[in-house]
Amino acid sequence: MATCQMLYTEASLEAQSAVHANVHVNATEALHRVKELARRDPDFAAALRTSDSPQAAADLAQHHGIEVSAAALWRHRGTLVHGGLPTWRG
């Protein structure tokens, strides 16, 4: 019985680890897409640069088909658009 419980727990941990890794890959890909779009589309870059908050930037990205969290954008603020912007206040 203990062996079955152990296997189930190990399987659960592996599944959680895989989900966490997938979220990281998705966030990384989304941030890459945001940077690429900002590089290619001056209007998007200007809107991103002047966004009031990470949530406003996430909403802007979503409007362009990119699902990215405000938290991921916050962690990478200052690296999204040429010139070190946006830099939202903390």
Contacts in CASP RR format, 6 or more apart in sequence:
PFRMAT RR
TARGET T0000
AUTHOR 0000-0000-0000
METHOD contacts of the structure
MODEL  1
MATCQMLYTEASLEAQSAVHANVHVNATEALHRVKELARRDPDFAAALRT
SDSPQAAADLAQHHGIEVSAAALWRHRGTLVHGGLPTWRG
26 67 0 8 1.000
27 68 0 8 1.000
27 69 0 8 1.000
27 72 0 8 1.000
30 61 0 8 1.000
30 66 0 8 1.000
30 67 0 8 1.000
30 68 0 8 1.000
30 72 0 8 1.000
31 68 0 8 1.000
31 72 0 8 1.000
31 73 0 8 1.000
31 76 0 8 1.000
31 80 0 8 1.000
33 61 0 8 1.000
33 66 0 8 1.000
33 68 0 8 1.000
34 48 0 8 1.000
34 61 0 8 1.000
34 66 0 8 1.000
34 68 0 8 1.000
34 73 0 8 1.000
34 80 0 8 1.000
35 79 0 8 1.000
35 80 0 8 1.000
35 81 0 8 1.000
37 44 0 8 1.000
37 61 0 8 1.000
37 64 0 8 1.000
37 66 0 8 1.000
38 44 0 8 1.000
38 45 0 8 1.000
38 48 0 8 1.000
38 80 0 8 1.000
38 81 0 8 1.000
38 82 0 8 1.000
39 45 0 8 1.000
39 82 0 8 1.000
44 60 0 8 1.000
44 64 0 8 1.000
45 81 0 8 1.000
45 82 0 8 1.000
47 60 0 8 1.000
48 57 0 8 1.000
48 60 0 8 1.000
48 61 0 8 1.000
48 80 0 8 1.000
48 81 0 8 1.000
48 85 0 8 1.000
48 86 0 8 1.000
49 81 0 8 1.000
49 85 0 8 1.000
49 86 0 8 1.000
50 86 0 8 1.000
51 57 0 8 1.000
51 60 0 8 1.000
51 86 0 8 1.000
51 88 0 8 1.000
52 88 0 8 1.000
53 70 0 8 1.000
53 88 0 8 1.000
54 70 0 8 1.000
54 71 0 8 1.000
54 73 0 8 1.000
54 74 0 8 1.000
54 77 0 8 1.000
54 88 0 8 1.000
55 70 0 8 1.000
57 70 0 8 1.000
57 73 0 8 1.000
57 80 0 8 1.000
57 86 0 8 1.000
58 68 0 8 1.000
58 69 0 8 1.000
58 70 0 8 1.000
58 73 0 8 1.000
61 67 0 8 1.000
61 68 0 8 1.000
61 73 0 8 1.000
62 68 0 8 1.000
73 80 0 8 1.000
74 88 0 8 1.000
77 86 0 8 1.000
77 87 0 8 1.000
77 88 0 8 1.000
78 84 0 8 1.000
78 85 0 8 1.000
78 86 0 8 1.000
78 87 0 8 1.000
80 86 0 8 1.000
END
